[in-house]
């Protein structure tokens, strides 16, 4: 059933956000990041900003586990995205509406006008398939000068809330959540479209690798955390905090 009342939508989003904040007060959160400011959970001191890559079913974990700073989230213009946009806005995240299938150009323009903001993207949303990388995140990162940070978000005990093509992960009370922000991937400025597929494949592999490390950490593997940091060839590196942002003007 579609709810067309804007006020009712806002009331439902406020109630959902309130309940989620209460739930996450019971959650134990562990956070691992490679670049000192390559995480949305640290107040940035330099001018470098990042694009955080995460899967669509991990949005609740990303938005409510810890306080975020200077973070915008790319959210579909579909009606279902309106509920999510209201909730993340109440959680302190600025929604940018658009996707590769609808409103993409307007979203890119808005992102380019916000050089002070990090960006969170779910490259398998809003239509799936689940945990399959699309090239849009490579395009936006190349045009905005924001290196991509591959992220893994896991909960040891959770519910899966059924969706149209993927389930939303909702941690159970008093469970543990692990947030991993990996080594940033620097995308060349104005990368040709024919080269984006290769970059997307590399990003897919790193997302898979970090999720495997996260599962091992959750299972008690004391050596797994040492494998999070990764040395990449050529353009894969951690940018200096004083580096200027391309296309920031």
Kinemage of the C-alpha trace (Angstrom):
@kinemage 1
@onewidth
@group {chain A} dominant
@subgroup {mainchain}
@vectorlist {calphas} color= white
{ca unk a 1} P 0.000 0.000 0.000
{ca unk a 2} L 1.373 3.385 -1.004
{ca unk a 3} L 0.995 6.232 1.465
{ca unk a 4} L 0.539 9.523 -0.374
{ca unk a 5} L 0.329 11.858 2.613
{ca unk a 6} L 3.629 13.691 3.005
{ca unk a 7} L 2.948 14.364 6.687
{ca unk a 8} L 2.164 10.710 7.355
{ca unk a 9} L 5.351 9.693 5.543
{ca unk a 10} L 7.358 12.071 7.738
{ca unk a 11} L 5.673 10.777 10.892
{ca unk a 12} L 6.458 7.180 9.949
{ca unk a 13} L 10.069 8.080 9.128
{ca unk a 14} L 10.461 9.903 12.460
{ca unk a 15} L 9.034 6.932 14.361
{ca unk a 16} L 11.283 4.467 12.506
{ca unk a 17} L 14.346 6.651 13.153
{ca unk a 18} L 13.479 6.945 16.844
{ca unk a 19} L 13.128 3.161 17.176
{ca unk a 20} L 16.397 2.555 15.343
{ca unk a 21} L 18.258 4.990 17.596
{ca unk a 22} L 16.933 3.130 20.645
{ca unk a 23} L 17.918 -0.222 19.141
{ca unk a 24} L 21.466 0.901 18.377
{ca unk a 25} L 21.964 2.079 21.953
{ca unk a 26} L 22.157 -1.647 22.777
{ca unk a 27} L 24.576 -2.518 19.968
{ca unk a 28} L 28.316 -2.991 20.454
{ca unk a 29} L 30.105 -1.405 17.474
{ca unk a 30} L 33.666 -2.090 16.331
{ca unk a 31} L 35.104 0.184 13.642
{ca unk a 32} L 38.253 -0.342 11.567
{ca unk a 33} L 39.493 2.225 9.032
{ca unk a 34} L 42.702 2.521 7.003
{ca unk a 35} L 42.920 6.188 5.952
{ca unk a 36} L 42.773 8.407 9.095
{ca unk a 37} L 39.880 10.437 7.679
{ca unk a 38} L 38.697 7.802 5.200
{ca unk a 39} L 35.574 7.102 7.231
{ca unk a 40} L 32.282 8.975 7.717
{ca unk a 41} L 32.549 8.431 11.489
{ca unk a 42} L 35.450 10.859 12.039
{ca unk a 43} L 35.051 14.620 11.808
{ca unk a 44} L 37.242 15.635 8.837
{ca unk a 45} L 40.104 18.075 9.413
{ca unk a 46} L 41.523 18.235 5.884
{ca unk a 47} L 39.763 18.981 2.608
{ca unk a 48} L 39.861 15.496 1.071
{ca unk a 49} L 36.477 13.812 0.852
{ca unk a 50} L 35.596 10.221 -0.067
{ca unk a 51} L 32.921 8.074 -1.708
{ca unk a 52} L 31.968 5.215 0.611
{ca unk a 53} L 30.900 2.072 -1.227
{ca unk a 54} L 28.505 -0.237 0.631
{ca unk a 55} L 25.772 -2.677 -0.291
{ca unk a 56} L 22.127 -1.688 -0.253
{ca unk a 57} L 21.100 -4.142 2.485
{ca unk a 58} L 23.620 -2.554 4.887
{ca unk a 59} L 22.168 0.976 4.831
{ca unk a 60} L 20.710 0.757 8.350
{ca unk a 61} L 24.047 -0.429 9.763
{ca unk a 62} L 25.867 2.430 8.031
{ca unk a 63} L 23.435 5.162 9.067
{ca unk a 64} L 22.799 4.302 12.728
{ca unk a 65} L 25.803 2.406 14.136
{ca unk a 66} L 27.862 5.564 14.806
{ca unk a 67} L 27.500 9.317 14.346
{ca unk a 68} L 28.423 10.466 10.837
{ca unk a 69} L 30.053 13.738 9.802
{ca unk a 70} L 29.821 15.673 6.524
{ca unk a 71} L 28.046 12.776 4.822
{ca unk a 72} L 25.628 12.826 1.899
{ca unk a 73} L 23.879 9.707 0.623
{ca unk a 74} L 22.812 8.988 -2.953
{ca unk a 75} L 19.217 7.732 -2.752
{ca unk a 76} L 16.857 6.642 -5.512
{ca unk a 77} L 14.075 8.944 -6.713
{ca unk a 78} L 11.671 5.990 -6.476
{ca unk a 79} L 8.820 6.404 -3.966
{ca unk a 80} L 10.418 3.866 -1.622
{ca unk a 81} L 13.517 6.057 -1.634
{ca unk a 82} L 11.482 8.904 -0.148
{ca unk a 83} L 11.016 7.019 3.124
{ca unk a 84} L 14.739 6.262 3.236
{ca unk a 85} L 15.651 9.867 2.389
{ca unk a 86} L 13.565 11.160 5.295
{ca unk a 87} L 15.088 8.662 7.737
{ca unk a 88} L 18.719 9.285 6.803
{ca unk a 89} L 18.119 13.050 6.914
{ca unk a 90} L 16.833 12.662 10.472
{ca unk a 91} L 19.970 10.615 11.189
{ca unk a 92} L 22.141 13.560 10.099
{ca unk a 93} L 22.902 12.448 6.525
{ca unk a 94} L 22.110 14.739 3.595
{ca unk a 95} L 20.083 12.888 0.929
{ca unk a 96} L 20.999 13.403 -2.733
{ca unk a 97} L 18.189 12.036 -4.896
{ca unk a 98} L 19.064 10.145 -8.047
{ca unk a 99} L 20.408 6.898 -9.496
{ca unk a 100} L 21.914 5.535 -12.695
{ca unk a 101} L 18.386 4.922 -14.027
{ca unk a 102} L 16.651 8.121 -12.910
{ca unk a 103} L 17.869 11.589 -11.996
{ca unk a 104} L 21.535 10.651 -12.371
{ca unk a 105} L 22.666 13.855 -14.087
{ca unk a 106} L 20.988 16.083 -11.492
{ca unk a 107} L 22.525 14.014 -8.699
{ca unk a 108} L 26.026 14.366 -10.165
{ca unk a 109} L 25.577 18.129 -10.435
{ca unk a 110} L 24.476 18.353 -6.802
{ca unk a 111} L 27.412 16.223 -5.655
{ca unk a 112} L 29.862 18.409 -7.561
{ca unk a 113} L 28.360 21.444 -5.811
{ca unk a 114} L 29.104 19.902 -2.373
{ca unk a 115} L 32.917 19.513 -2.210
{ca unk a 116} L 32.783 19.640 1.604
{ca unk a 117} L 30.695 16.445 1.820
{ca unk a 118} L 31.605 12.767 1.814
{ca unk a 119} L 29.302 10.616 -0.312
{ca unk a 120} L 27.809 7.190 0.464
{ca unk a 121} L 26.642 5.028 -2.440
{ca unk a 122} L 25.078 1.571 -2.768
{ca unk a 123} L 26.153 0.379 -6.239
{ca unk a 124} L 23.728 -2.574 -6.210
{ca unk a 125} L 20.676 -0.368 -5.640
{ca unk a 126} L 17.901 0.459 -6.223
{ca unk a 127} L 17.125 -2.452 -8.568
{ca unk a 128} L 19.854 -4.997 -7.882
{ca unk a 129} L 21.035 -7.611 -8.427
{ca unk a 130} L 22.196 -8.019 -4.825
{ca unk a 131} L 25.878 -7.293 -4.145
{ca unk a 132} L 26.678 -6.748 -7.829
{ca unk a 133} L 28.811 -3.719 -8.672
{ca unk a 134} L 27.654 -1.126 -11.188
{ca unk a 135} L 29.861 1.466 -12.854
{ca unk a 136} L 27.977 4.538 -11.595
{ca unk a 137} L 30.109 4.808 -8.455
{ca unk a 138} L 33.266 4.822 -10.595
{ca unk a 139} L 31.860 7.571 -12.823
{ca unk a 140} L 30.808 9.806 -9.927
{ca unk a 141} L 34.099 9.328 -8.080
{ca unk a 142} L 36.083 10.131 -11.208
{ca unk a 143} L 34.121 13.306 -11.882
{ca unk a 144} L 34.008 14.492 -8.257
{ca unk a 145} L 37.586 13.723 -7.183
{ca unk a 146} L 36.457 11.552 -4.261
{ca unk a 147} L 38.446 8.307 -3.870
{ca unk a 148} L 36.275 5.241 -3.355
{ca unk a 149} L 36.483 3.551 0.052
{ca unk a 150} L 35.264 -0.065 -0.123
{ca unk a 151} L 33.324 -0.899 3.041
{ca unk a 152} L 32.147 -4.060 4.775
{ca unk a 153} L 29.384 -3.906 7.385
{ca unk a 154} L 28.372 -6.978 9.356
{ca unk a 155} L 26.254 -7.975 12.356
{ca unk a 156} L 26.691 -11.199 14.296
{ca unk a 157} L 22.945 -11.537 14.974
{ca unk a 158} L 20.318 -9.874 12.798
{ca unk a 159} L 16.941 -9.966 11.123
{ca unk a 160} L 16.559 -9.824 7.346
{ca unk a 161} L 13.702 -7.503 6.441
{ca unk a 162} L 12.257 -8.689 3.128
{ca unk a 163} L 12.444 -6.315 0.169
{ca unk a 164} L 11.589 -6.508 -3.522
{ca unk a 165} L 15.053 -7.753 -4.544
{ca unk a 166} L 17.191 -7.712 -1.413
{ca unk a 167} L 16.749 -7.996 2.341
{ca unk a 168} L 17.621 -5.163 4.726
{ca unk a 169} L 19.933 -6.196 7.560
{ca unk a 170} L 18.622 -5.140 10.979
{ca unk a 171} L 20.802 -6.088 13.981
{ca unk a 172} L 19.146 -7.741 16.947
{ca unk a 173} L 19.300 -6.068 20.378
{ca unk a 174} L 22.627 -6.511 22.197
{ca unk a 175} L 24.330 -7.863 19.099
{ca unk a 176} L 27.704 -6.797 17.672
{ca unk a 177} L 28.260 -4.741 14.516
{ca unk a 178} L 31.549 -4.526 12.641
{ca unk a 179} L 32.284 -1.588 10.306
{ca unk a 180} L 35.310 -1.805 7.999
{ca unk a 181} L 36.484 1.097 5.810
{ca unk a 182} L 39.212 -0.265 3.560
{ca unk a 183} L 42.041 1.218 1.525
{ca unk a 184} L 40.776 4.093 -0.672
{ca unk a 185} L 40.780 3.555 -4.415
{ca unk a 186} L 41.852 6.683 -6.299
{ca unk a 187} L 39.906 6.944 -9.559
{ca unk a 188} L 41.675 8.933 -12.320
{ca unk a 189} L 40.033 12.251 -13.111
{ca unk a 190} L 37.867 12.134 -16.244
{ca unk a 191} L 38.361 8.373 -16.582
{ca unk a 192} L 37.100 7.199 -20.025
{ca unk a 193} L 33.860 5.245 -19.859
{ca unk a 194} L 35.443 2.234 -21.552
{ca unk a 195} L 37.892 1.952 -18.618
{ca unk a 196} L 35.232 2.057 -15.898
{ca unk a 197} L 34.292 -1.620 -16.122
{ca unk a 198} L 37.805 -2.676 -15.106
{ca unk a 199} L 37.781 -0.336 -12.099
{ca unk a 200} L 34.328 -1.627 -11.100
{ca unk a 201} L 35.589 -5.228 -11.255
{ca unk a 202} L 38.526 -4.366 -8.986
{ca unk a 203} L 36.175 -2.665 -6.542
{ca unk a 204} L 33.861 -5.704 -6.566
{ca unk a 205} L 36.781 -7.984 -5.695
{ca unk a 206} L 37.856 -5.739 -2.819
{ca unk a 207} L 34.321 -5.547 -1.435
{ca unk a 208} L 34.160 -9.344 -1.478
{ca unk a 209} L 37.579 -9.616 0.185
{ca unk a 210} L 36.700 -7.215 3.006
{ca unk a 211} L 33.407 -8.976 3.682
{ca unk a 212} L 35.282 -12.284 3.985
{ca unk a 213} L 37.737 -10.666 6.420
{ca unk a 214} L 34.791 -9.276 8.396
{ca unk a 215} L 33.203 -12.718 8.706
{ca unk a 216} L 36.504 -14.135 9.966
{ca unk a 217} L 36.809 -11.339 12.520
{ca unk a 218} L 33.260 -12.010 13.707
{ca unk a 219} L 34.170 -15.678 14.080
{ca unk a 220} L 37.105 -14.792 16.351
{ca unk a 221} L 40.045 -14.927 13.899
{ca unk a 222} L 42.613 -12.690 15.623
{ca unk a 223} L 44.785 -12.455 12.500
{ca unk a 224} L 42.074 -11.307 10.076
{ca unk a 225} L 42.154 -7.576 10.992
{ca unk a 226} L 45.805 -7.318 9.886
{ca unk a 227} L 44.697 -8.154 6.333
{ca unk a 228} L 42.331 -5.191 5.942
{ca unk a 229} L 45.008 -2.811 4.661
{ca unk a 230} L 45.824 -3.407 1.011
{ca unk a 231} L 48.576 -2.125 -1.277
{ca unk a 232} L 47.240 -1.529 -4.772
{ca unk a 233} L 49.057 -0.858 -8.020
{ca unk a 234} L 49.162 2.497 -9.772
{ca unk a 235} L 46.035 4.535 -8.920
{ca unk a 236} L 45.091 2.602 -5.761
{ca unk a 237} L 46.560 4.553 -2.856
{ca unk a 238} L 45.676 6.649 0.171
{ca unk a 239} L 45.621 10.332 -0.890
{ca unk a 240} L 47.361 12.914 1.263
{ca unk a 241} L 45.081 14.917 3.541
{ca unk a 242} L 46.251 18.198 2.014
{ca unk a 243} L 45.551 17.222 -1.572
{ca unk a 244} L 43.266 19.511 -3.533
{ca unk a 245} L 39.904 18.230 -4.720
{ca unk a 246} L 39.531 18.027 -8.515
{ca unk a 247} L 36.340 19.617 -9.815
{ca unk a 248} L 35.713 21.215 -6.420
{ca unk a 249} L 35.126 24.658 -7.848
